[in-house]
């Protein structure tokens, strides 16, 4: 059987799956609602946002989802909706979802209340009571492990009745190990930059595989232009009949326990990236040795 063939990943201890692509909504500003709607219409079944007005419009993510659901483009059960709690250190002091003078625990409660309202299943205010978030990610560790654990324990109080899974982003291995050891609700996902500066997070990804944590990669294309335009990805693109960026996505998704944040703003790329996964899967099944050679070429490259 060829290396991972882009099947949706089953979350550990759950029947819920995480799609290969999560639509990334950072920096979309006033275009957010339309882009989320387009992404769902194109076939995306995962959406990532954050309660961080500086970089995300969580409210407009909700609007885009409402529109898609209302028009029958998907059902709520089809979608994986993920947001983040962002600490004071990551917020704009002029636009925050909570009062920074509150305790860390109360900051979490206020932020989650705002997210539940923004991401409610319909535009009706009363529907906020029925909101369940598939995942909430701690946007980054706080300055101390004690503060990080205080926030985590506040998030744990929402599992499973309001939040199904918890995760952490922008985390190094040592902090991840400490969090995993101390947490009652173990992190189900890690969302990190996938780039050379961290040696492509090899040690973090190995820990994730060991603990059945799903690794969510971001900056997959923008931080790796030399790989995207290099010989290894170019060969796969030529053999399968994909663009270089499509081939890069497919090869990364062949690694263990990994999904990708995909923030394209082009409707043609939304559909094309999803079609590329199916095309690569069919090619890999037909030519398993050639596919393994392509995947091993990428693995060797990121291991250097």
Secondary structure, 3 states (H helix, E strand, C coil): CCCCCCCCEECCCCCCEECCEEEECCCCHHHHHHHHHHHHHHCCCEEECCCCCCCCCHHHHHHHHHHHHHCCCCCHHHCEEEEEECCHHHCECCECCCCCCCCHHHHHHHHHHHHHHHCCCCCCHHHHHHCCEEEEEECCCCCCHHHHHHHHHHHHCCECCCEEEEEEECCCHHHHHHHHHHCCCCCCEEEEECCHHHHHHHHHHHHHHHCCCEEEEECCCCCCHHHHCCHHHHHHHHHHCCCHHHHHHHHHCCCCCEEEEECCCCHHHHHHHHHHHHHHHHHHHHCHHHHHHHHHHHHHHHHC
